[in-house]
Amino acid sequence: MEYLAPPLVSRKWLLCTMGCFLGYLLVSYSLQRVYRPSTTIASFPDLDGTAHLSKKPSTVPALAEASAENYVEVPPVSTAPVPSEAFVQELEPTPTPPPVIAAMSPRATTEADASPQPSAVAGMAFSPSNEADLLSPDSSPVHVTNSSGSPIMALPPKQSNDIDANTSSYSSQIIATKEILQAEETTPGARATEEGNVVKEKKKKCDVFDGRWVYDRKRYPLYRSHWCPFLTDQVSCQRNGRPDSDYEHWRWQPNGCDLPRFNGSNMLERWRGKRVVIIGDSLNRNMWESLACMLYSSVRRKRADVKLHGSDYKVFRALDYDCLVEFFWSAFLVELKEREDHAKILRLDKLPGEGRRWLGADVMVFNTGHWWTHRGKMRAWNYLERSEQLMEDMEAEEAFQRALRTWAQWVDRNVDPGRTAVFFRSISPEHKRENLHWCYNQTHPITNETYLQWFPRSMVSLVETTIRKMRTPVTYLNITRLSEYRRDAHTSIYTSRQGKLLTAEQRKEPARHADCSHWCLPGLPDTWNVLLFASLLMGTTPSIV
């Protein structure tokens, strides 16, 4: 007869076996935690105090002693911003790191660099990223800022199963990190040689107006035209039937530095309680529409107020920020007066009467130029007035110079440079047939240097000379050259004339009706405002930001 164990004994045997196995696993896990080597951590309190590289306390006495020997104190790293001069951004030379540790200040990789895009303009070619991928997938870099404001990425040391080898590796790499941070702490414009001597170097300057156009579909445009119902028919190319949209996706990239990415909320916060006035001709009105739309798309619609008083005065108000952005029409920056007989007199020694409304602004952006070159029936005046004397003829450059002098004297007498930042925008180029790059039917920027500037260079020099002689600091927004490449960004036949959209018949005659002066929105004037934003952030203006 076969023997069968009672069911109770079988259950006890099974439970005993499972308990022994779980106990074995628990003991093994405990022993592993006790004898596991410690890891190195980096602590950078607030990035402005003393930085310490230390080891976590170990449960084993021998390991605790090894931790104490490898404690290193790293000098504090200054994060103070470097002051910049007008129109430029100061850039410190990046020290060459030792091969022991990865520490560099790479140019930020843009989205345009990361993805394949159409080729950029010749002379404005794409710049591949100089950033080297020095970090392993398992590494977590520690970000520090050196005295020039450039980020340092320190590569943490890899762990070793051998405690002694691990400790030695930590020591050598911690010392290397300390040397790098000390080198970065040297005075701006200096570098340390291998012998420990400090060699002075000239600071590099970045001219944000010198660069190239990069095609960037991910970051541009900054807004969509239908977001801003107040955009006029004159600049709403997409709404008017323009079939292409590539002109909206070009981003200006300065040579040697990056522009701060425009942030409407940030700009409004910096302009909280401030008043911005843009004064000039229809090209500055083009700039105002762009700026108003950039800000309008950054706030709640019910908390923005836009009032259009014809073409001569427009105002945008962000209610939550108490920020006011106004446009005043003044094509000459001096008074154009009409007599009872309808004769028009341009008074070179007197500002327009609404000039008193410009006062008290925190930011002022002026322009003039195009209307001074009109001839024949296009000329806006019948007589010029100088020292209360009327004259029919005067050289355009002389009249322009007198008007600029009148404007400059008014600014010097009435504007407080401690409160108000003053800008003067340079000439916006046209692309007519005489420029060799007619804007009609163009979908791509100029790819060579064959553009011919029609506006007299002597008159441009008068503006620059006048600004240099003024007591009040004036920032010169030199957008002329970068705008010359953009033959594709004009409104062309997708616009209005005298408040009416061009008819189908008029569009068939582009030689007569194409507008190669004004710009589509979104489009080129957005870049002008990004440069205005950058100039304010770069510390070239009073303490309004």
Disulfide bonds with the S-S distance in Angstrom:
Cys206-Cys257 1.80
Cys228-Cys293 1.64
Cys237-Cys520 1.92
Cys439-Cys516 2.00
